[in-house]
């Protein structure tokens, strides 16, 4: 197992999985998605692991997809975002939701795009005071994915879900706590210690009861997760063929405001 983009550390019954591309703000590549999914499977199959802590190296949790890495082309020559989501990104989200062990996110910095979806897919979320969450998808002409169109409204309701999805505003840590997006906010220098203490508390608890509670809550809140992920993938595939998406990516890479024309 390469730890070039994701690392694994186990201490006692807690497995810590760390996104490890700090020079790129832990932006997702195919390799990162594949390694992350593999490590989540490892956590699920290891009887010695009773809780998982997920965080990012450096100053970000995850800045989302690495647009500079690009996308493989579909048969029409355009980006095959549906395949990327179906085969790499979305299986990570479902792996977290279906893992029969508690998953704690320690959001140590910006959680943007699919990085936000990843954090919100976890069972309990702790944030550093300086961190923020943003569904920044519309800034490159895309719609939210990673299950965020289900995860976010379940947490914050209709008004704030539309605000996050359409305006792509940064939601600071204390606002995220007030809105119900996250569970805890800690000073930056205390985040990892506090999140680890929480994971250790869960690891020493009634594992089967936690698994049953997670399964029941999944059924109550996220029974339509697979359907929503398919819809998100279909919508992104269509949007990837729009002029606005092409302009959004160019503008991002060129570090300038995009000029969208609605086509």
Secondary structure, DSSP 8 states (H G I E B T S, - for coil): ---SSEEEEEETTEEEEEE--GGGTT-B-HHHHHHHHHHHHHHHH-TT--EEEEEESTTEEE--B-GGG---B-TTSSB-HHHHIIIIIHHHHHHHHH-SSEEEEEE-SEEETHHHHHHHHSSEEEEETT-EEE-GGGGGT----TTHHHHHHHHH-HHHHHHHHHH---EEHHHHHHHTS-SEEE-GGGHHHHHHHHHHHHHTS-HHHHHHHHHHHHHHHHTTHHHHHHHHHHHHHHHTTSHHHHHHHHHHHHTS-------
